[in-house]
Amino acid sequence: MHTGEEREFDDLLLMLKETRGFDFTGYKRTTLRRRVGRRLQALKLESVEEYRDYLELEPAEFTTLFDSLLINVTGFFRDPAAWQVLRERAIPPILAAKGGRAIRAWSAGCASGEEAYSLAILLAEELGFDEFRDRVKIYGTDVDEKALHAARVAVYGERQMAGVPPEFREKYFEPVQDGSAFRRDLRRQLIFGRNDLTRDAPISRVDILLARNTLMYFNGETQIDVVRRFHFALCDPGYLFLGKAEMLLNHSDRFDPVDLRMRLFRKRPQPPAATRLGWDHSAQPESQTRLARLHSAANASGPVAQLTLDASGALALINTRAEVLFGLQARDLGRPFQDLEVSYRPVELRSVIEQAELDLRTVELQDVAWNRPGAQEPGVFDIVVVPLIDTTGELIGATVNFHDVTRNRRLRDELEQTNKELEHAYEDEELQPTNEELETTNEELQSTNEELETMNEELQSSNDELQQINDMLNARTVQFDRANRFVGSVVRSLGDAVIVLDRDLRVLLWSSGAQELWGLRPEEAAGHALHTLDIGLPVETLLPGLRRMLDGGPPGGPQPPTMSIDAVNRRGRTARLSITVTPLHENDASVHGLILVLTAE
């Protein structure tokens, strides 16, 4: 595209974002341009600017455009071999690690839900129906509300069900009028909602994350950001299941391959938390008093801002750093945490604390930015929520620690900038190592592979559209044949022969009775003026009356609406015919043709 065309395309994307809430700036431009180009061809428009004007005049086109841009190509157990690897190498370790606890899964870019229900089937096979209902929760997200509605309804036609093995069809689906519906008692464990992977917060604490052929629609920068969100969303350990065209070339520090060929990855284990020091309960009372005072002083002067809540959710302890950072005072002790500003600023903490206490595990939030009032620059914090459990195993509260990593973040940004400058210097001096050249080539091949897979899914989407049109045409053909048979039945019941004429007295319908009478087939008569046909009917005698009826008046004269006339049949014999003429009326009562019914007397 030229600069002007690029600007027009940017304006279109901005229009979609501002008026419809769809942000496509993180998607691959080549794919977007190709899909928009299809709409231009379909509407016979010359430029993107003309298309923007058309969208403003025809709001219904937005729906068609989004259907084109959001390529919802999916299916049950797509790539069966990959699903078998998931079943054998991911699900058993997850079940073993979870024990009897809840299992959470996320299908990102779920489209109409087939892959989310595929995962539900595999988990139900391993757990049984009762445990599946008690322990499993599967979240399906997409940006396409139309596709999400289809996922919630969970009714699939025969073509969509082709990928479901026969043994699963009878076990997990119920026949309904429009196809097959996923079992209602198991469907309640699946929740579908809108989520934009490029902007919205990820689903948290998931054990399995499906994102099959979703990343390939994003550009490289957006892919890195989305994978970082996926890493945050997964438990430890957690499994990421990608599509066949997707890789994690730049994320080896976050994920280990379980089966690289089938695109199954496992989140790298996080380093164990530091060993915590406990009280020496065997110490003498005096020693315990000194230890308590020492603990209190150490807590108050600690370099990390710390809040401690009791089991009821009230603020029990605050240290000096937290008092200064959040403006807390001694009178705030004993107040419900939810009533304090720190419970929702700099970040919503109430739900995080609830998660930590419910799962009895540490929950971490990283790189939380906060524009603190009066501060010269925004601060960045890593927040760690730790459930507190006494020696009996009872939950007695939680601590919230705020690690100020602003300086580390600044240094990291400076380091990244320095590395970029060094990379540029290496490129200028042509000193890039061979390994980096190979990596670049690999990434280019990966990008090409993603582009080819994208085009393949576009073709599949177009094929699905053509198949739907073909099915519709077949249905219309059946209806047309049925209507033809009905009309033929009506025509046969009217008389020996029926002829239908238009306003120019050309033949529109020539019944089988007329063919029997004069030996002229319907295809030979259709479209010809009645008076030009070589048949034994004295048409000149009828024409004046027929034209008067076409003009809206009575036939009058010697030609009444029903008359008897001598004609010669195809065998050369004279036949006395009774002819009834009836006008064909439009909705406005105007005459647009005539019906002639001829009966042998």
N, C-alpha and C positions, 0 to 999 in steps of 0.2 A: 504494500500500500504506500501511496505517496503521503507526504506530510499532511496535506489537507484531508485526505481520506482517513488517516490515523486520528486526526482531531475530530472528525465526524464520528468515528467509532467510539472514541473516548466520551464524547457527548452522549452517545446512545447508552453506554454503560452507566454514566452518571445519572441519566434520566431513569433507568431501571432501578438504581439504588435509591434515588430521592422519592420517586412516586410509588414504587412497589416494594421497597425494602429488600430487594435482591442485590447483593454485592458480588459481581462477577470479576472484580479486578484481580483476584488471586487465581483465576482460571487461565489455562493456556489460551493465548490469543488466537493461535492458528485454528484451534478447534472452534472457538467462538465465532471467528470470521467465517469459517466454513458453514456453520449452522445458520448464521444470519444470512449468508449468501443464498442458502436454499430458500429462505423466506422471500428474498428479493426476486429470485427466479419464479417462484410460485405466484407472486403478486405482479410480476412483470414491471418491477420498479428498477430504476437505473442507479440510484445511489442510496447510501445509508441516511443521508439527510431527508430524502423523500420518504424513507421508511419511518423516520422519527415523526414526520408530519402525519403519516398514515396512522401511526399508533395513537396520536392525539385525537384523530377523528374517529378511529375504530377501536375503542378500548377492549373489545372482545379479542383483538389480535394478540394482546398480552398473553392470554392463556395459551394460544397456539405457539407463540414464541418460546414461552417457558417450557412447554412440552418438548420443543425442539432442542433447546439448550440443555435441559436436564435429562440426559439420555438414560431412561430408566430400564436398562437391560439387565435382567436378573433371571433367576430360575432356582428351582429346588435342586439341591445337591449338585450345583454347577461344578464341573470338574470332579467327578465322583472319586477319583484316586486321591485327590487332595483332601476331600472330606474323610476318607478312610484313614489317612494319616492323622488328621485332627482327632478322630475317634480313638485311635490306638495310642497316640503319643502325647496328647495334651489332656484329654478328659480324665483318664485314670490318675495321673499325678495330681491334678487339681482336687479330685474327690478325696484322695489320700491325705492331701495337705489340709483340706478344710475340715476333716472329721465329720461332725454332724452339723456344722455351721452353714449359714446361708451361702448360696452361690449366686453371683451376679454376672451377667453378660451384657455386652453392648454390640449391637449391629449398627455401625456407622455408615450412612448412605444406604439405608435398607430398602429404598424404593418401595415396591408393593409388598414387601415382607417375606418373600419366599425363603431367603437365607436365614432370617430370624426363626422362622418355623422349622427349617431344617435342623438348626442347632437345638431347638426345643425337642425335636424327635430323638436326636442322639442322646441328650441328657435324660429324657424320660426312659429310653431304653436301658441306660445304665442304672438309674435310680429307682425305676418303678413309678407308677402314677402317683401313689400317695406321697412318697418323698419328694417327687418333682413339685407337686402342688404346695408342699410345706416349705421347701428350701430354695426353690429356683425363682429368680426374677430376671427377665430378659428385656432390655430396653432397645427399641428400634427407633432410629432418628433419621431424618432427611429434611431437606429444605422444600420439598415438593408436597404441598398439602393434599393435592389430588391423589398422589401415590400413597400418602399416609392414610387417607380415608380407605383406600382399597386394602391396605394392610390391616386396618382395624376390622373391616368387614370379614376378611379372611375367606372369601369365596373365590374359587379358582376354576377356570374352564378346563376342558379336556386337554387342550394344547399346553396350558401351563402345568398340568398335572403329569405330563409325560415323563418328567425327571424323577417322580416319586416311585420308589420300588413298590411292586405289588403288595408285599407283606405290610408295608407302612400305610398304604391306601386304606385298607379295611380297618386298620387299627387306630389311625389318627384322623380320619376324615369321615364326614357324614354326607350322604347325598342330599342335595337341595335342588331347587328348581333351576338355578342358573349354573350348576356345576357341583363342586365338592367343597364343603366348609370344614375348616379345622375344628377339632373337638372343642366344644364350648367350655367344658370343665377345665381343660388345659390352657385354653386361650386367655384366661384371666391372668396367667402368669407373665403375659407379654404386654408391655406398655409402649405405645408409639407416640412420638411427639416431634415437634419441629426443632432442629438444632443445626445451626450454621457452623460447620467445623472451622471456618476461618475466623469466626468472631466470638461464638458462644462458649461458655465454660463446658469442659467435658464432663461426661458421667463419671463419677468417682468410684473407687474401690471395686473395680470389675476384675473378674478372674479370666474371662475370655473376651477378646475384642475382635470382631469381624469388620474388616474394611477392604472388601474385595473389589478391585478395580475402581476404587474411589480416589486414591491419591493421584492416579495418572491424569486426572482432569485438571490438576493444579500445577502452577508453575513451580520451579525449583525452590524459590524462597518460601512460598506458602507450604510446600510439602514439608520442609524442615520444621516450620512452626507447628503444623498439624501433628507430625510424628512426636514432637516434644510434648504436645498435649496428650497424645496417646500414652506416652511413657508415664506421665503424671497420673493418668486415669487407672492404670493397671496396678493390681496388688502385687505383692512380692511373695512367691513368683506369680507371674501372669503371662498369658499367651496372646500373641498378635497374629492374626490369620489374614494375609494379604492375597491379592489376585495374582494371576500368573504373569502379568506384565509389570509387576511392581517389585522393587528391591529396596533394601535399606543400606545403600552404599556408604552413606556418611553418618551412620548411627551405630557403628560397631561398639561404641562405648556404652550404649543404652540397651542393646538387644543382642542375644546370641541366637544363631540359627539352630533350630531343631531339625528341620528338613528344608534345606535351601531350595531344592527343586520344586517343592510344593508350597514354598513361601510361608512356612510356619516358623515363628520366632518366639523366643522366651525373654522376658524382661530380665536384665542382669540383676543378680541379688545385690541389695544395698548392704554396705558395711554394717556390722552389728553395732548397736548402741553402746556407748561407754558403760563400763561396769559402775553401778551405783553403790555408794557407801551406806551402810545401815547402822542402826544403833546397836551398841553392845549392851544387851539387856542384863548381862551378868554383872555389870559394874555396880559399885556401891551408890547409894542415893546421892552422896556429895558429888561423886563423879558425874552422875546423871545430870545433876543441877548445872555443873560446869559445862557439860556437853550441850545441854539445852541452851545455856546462855551463848556458848560459842556458835551453835547452829543459828540462833536468832541473829547474832551479829554478822555472821557470814552471809546469811540470807539477805539481810538489810543492805549490806555493802557490796553485793555481787555485781559484776559488770553487765550482767544480762537482766533486762527488765523481766520481772516474774510476778505472776498473779497466781494465787492458790484459791481454789473453790472447795467448799465442803460438799458432802453428799447431797445436800438439798439445793445446791446451785447458788449459794450465797458466797460473797467475797469473804474469805477467811484470812488471807495473808497478802501483803503487798510489800515489795522491797523499795529501797530508796530510789533506785533507777526507774521503777515503774511509776512512783509518785511524781517524779519530775517529768517523765515522758508523757504521761496521760493526765496530769493535773489531779491526781487522786489524793485524798487526805484520810486521816485516821477515822473520821466520821463515816467514811464510805464502807468501812468494815461491817459486815453483817447484812449489807444491802443485797437484794437479788442481783445477780450478775446481768440479767437481761435488762435491768433498769439503767445500767451504766453505759455511757457513750462508747467506751472501749469494746463493748460487746458487738458493735457493728462497724466501728471505724478504728483502724484503717481497713478492716475486712470483716465480713460476717463470720463471727466465731461461734455463735450459739449452736448451729447445726454441726460444726466441726467438733466441738466438745461432746455433743450428743453422740456422734459417730465413734469417737475415741472411747467413751464410756460404754457404749453398746457393744463394740467389738473387742474391748479390753486390749487395745493396741495403740501405739503412738501414731499420731497423724501429723504430717508435716505440710506446711504451705511455704513455697519458696518464691523469692523475688516479689514480695508484696510491696508495691510502691505506695508512699503516703506523703502527701503535701501537708506537712504539719504546720499549723498556724504559727507564724513568727519565725519559721526556719528559713535559712537563706537558700536552701536547695531541697528538692524532694529526697526523702529517705527511703531506703530499701531494707526490708526485714525478712528474715526467715523465721517463721512462727512454728513452734513445736508444742503440741498438746499431748500431755502424758497422763493417762489415768493412774490414780493412786490406789494401791491395793495393800491392805494390812496383812499381817502374818497368817490370818485365818482365810485369806483369799477374798475378803469382802471389799467391795468398792467403797472407798471413803472420801473420794473427791478427785480433783484433777488440777494439774498445774499448767499454766500457759507461759511459755518462754518466748521472748521477743529478741532475736539475735540481730543486732544492727550490722548489716553487711553492705552498707552504702559505700564504704571505702573499698571493700573487696570488689563490688560491682564496678566501681569506677576504674579500679586497676585492671579488672578483666576486660572492660571496654577498651581501655588504653592498650592492653596487650593485643586484643583482637585488631585494633587499628594499626598497631606496629607490625603485626604479622601480615596484614594486608599490604602495608607499604613495602615490607620485605619481599612479599610475593611479587609485587609490581616490579621491584628492583631486579629480582631474579629473572622475570620475564624480559625486562629491557636488556639485560646482559646475556640472555639466552643461556641461563645456567639452571634451568628447571631440570631436576633429575628425571631419569627415564621412568621411574616409578610413577611420578606425577603425570607424565605424558600418557602412560598406560591407563592411569585412573581417569584422566580426562576423556580418553577414547572410550573407556568403558561407560562413563556417564553419558557420552554422546550416543553410544549404542543403546543404552537404557532408555534415553529420551526418545530415540527413533522407535524402539520397541513399544514404548507407551503410546506414541502417536499412532503406530499401526494398529495397536489394540483398540485405541479410541475409534479409529476409522472402522474397524471391524464391528465394534458395538453400534456405531452409527448405521452401518449397513444392516446389521441385525434388526435395529429399531425400524429402519425403513421397510425391511422385509415383513416385520410384524404388522406395520401399517397397511402394506399391500395385501397381506393375508386377510386382515380385517375387512378391507374393501372388497376382496374376492368373496369372502363369506357373505357380505351384505348383498353383493350382486347375485350370488346363488340363491339367497333367500328371496330377492326381488323376482328372479326368474321363475321360481316356484309359484310365487303369488301371481305373476303374469300368466303363467300356464293355466293356473286355476281360474283366473278371470276369463281367459280365452275359452276354456271349456264351458264356463257358465254362460258367456255370451253366445257361444255356439248352440247351447241347449235352448236358450231363449229364442234365438233366430229360428231353429228347427221347429219350435212349437208355434211360431207365428203363422206359418202357411207353407205352401209348396215351395215358393221361392221368395227370397227377400233381397232387395237391392237398396243400398244406402248411397245417396249422392251428396256432394258438397254444393256450395252456392253456384259453382260453375258447371253443375250437373256432371262432374267427374265421379267415377265409381270409387267409393271408399270401402264398401263391403259387398261381396258377391257370394251368396250362400251356395251350399252344396245343391240345394233345390234348383237354383238358377243354372248351375252347371249341368244338372241332369236334364233340364228343360231344353237348353240350347247348346250343350256340349262345349262351353267355354269355361276354362279353369279360372279360379279366382285371381291367380297371378297374371293371367292374360288380360283380364278385365280391369284390374285395379289401376287407377290413374287415368283411364281413358274416358273421354266424354261419351255419354250414353248414346248419342245419335251417331257416333262414329263406329259403333260396334256392329259387326255383320251378324245380326241375329234376326229371327223372324218376328220381331216386335215392331208394330207401326209407331215408332217413336215420334214422327212428325205430328201425328194426331195428338200426342200427349203433351208436347212441348209448351204450347201456349198456357195451358192450365198449370203446368209445373212452375213456369216462370212467375205467374200471378201469385202462386202460393209462396214463392221465395220472396216476393215483394211485400208479403204480409197480408195480402187480401185473399178473399175466397176465390176458388178457381173459376166459378161462374161459367157462363156460356154452356157449351155442350159437354164440358168436362167436369163432372161432379167429383168429390173426394173419393167416392167408390163408383166404379164403372165396370162395364163388361166390354171386352174387346176381343176381336179375332186375331190370333197369332199363329205362327208356324213354328212347330218344334223342330229339334235337331234331326228328326226322322222325315221331315217334309210334310208332316200331317198338320191339318188345321186343328187348333185347340181353342176353345172358348175360355178366356181368363177373366176372373174378377180381380180388379186392381184397386187397392186401398192406398191412398197417399196421405202421409202424416208428416207435418213439419218437425224439424229438429230445432229446439229453442235454446238460446244462451240464457245465462242467469238474468239478463236484462230483458228477456222475452223476445229478443230479435231472432229471426230465423237464419240459421246458418247451414241448413241442409234439409233433405227430404228422405223419408223412408217409404219405399214402395213394397207392398206385400201383394204377391200374385198367387191366386188360388184357382186351380182348374175347376170349372163348374160341372 
